[in-house]
Amino acid sequence: MLILDVFLMIVTVAGFVFGTSSGKTDAGTIVLMVVCGLYAFLIGPILFAGLKVLKPNEAMVLTLFGNYHGTLRGPGFFFVNPFVASVCPSNVQLSSGSIPLPIGETGSSSAAHKTHGASSKQASKKISLKAMTLNNEKQKVNDALGNPVIISIVVIWRVVNTAKAVFNVDNYFEFLSIQCDSAARNIVRLYPYDASEEDIIAARQMIVEGAVGMVEMALAKLSDRNIVNLDEERKATMVSNLLVVLCANKDPQPIVNTGSIY
């Protein structure tokens, strides 16, 4: 279509110039000039608007006078009705380093920061078909027994139905983020974090047993290799510090000791 349109524009321009330069005023010449002028200066330029270019893993949702017209998928050079318009949610704005990402990105509470790998905007209103990563922030949720549990969720997703993504929701990035948060909360509320059945090891018991085992291993390695000789008081201090670091629900804060511990 590009080659044909360019060729016809050249021919019609030549015909229009020929008709004006010939000086003839007969009906045939006037009709030729009108037809050539319409195509060369109106129809031909309009047809260029129907040329679309897509890269790999891109799609374009098209509407014609407000009605859904179709979706272009896959890489290539396409020609469509020049009066169709490409549609993408106007409020989908991605900050740099965020979503249409191929897999792998960190997230924040707003949908624009929750996916990795795309540009700051969806240029030319194209829809990314790449696999993207949604990484929601940590949140506190009560389990089935009412215990507060801090969870986060990572979802790898991609757009499958471009028309539904554009027309069924206002912002499909934000919609996905909220739905994932809701699903995670509902799942956590169904199960207890600390099971009480005899055939299941309680979570707190497992954490404590693991921490004690790591402390025992550390003290044994230090003693076997003669790295440092610790008296009972220093061992008690070391055990206390290690248990706090291993069992605490917050990041440890370093303490600089500038003198003797005594």
ABEGO torsion letter per residue (X at the ends): XAAAAAAAAAAAAAAAAAAAAAGBABAAAAAAAAAAAAAAAAAAAAAAAABBBBBBGBBBBBBBGGBBAEBBBEBEBBBBBAABBBBBBAABBBBBGBOBBBBGBBBBABAAAABBGBBABBBGGBBBABBBBBBBBBBBBBBAAGBBBBBBBBBBBBBABAAAAAAABABAAAAAAAAAAAAAAAAAAABBABBABAABBBAAAAAAAAAAAAAAAAAAAAAAAGABBBBAAAAAAAAAAAAAAAABABBBBBBBBABBAX
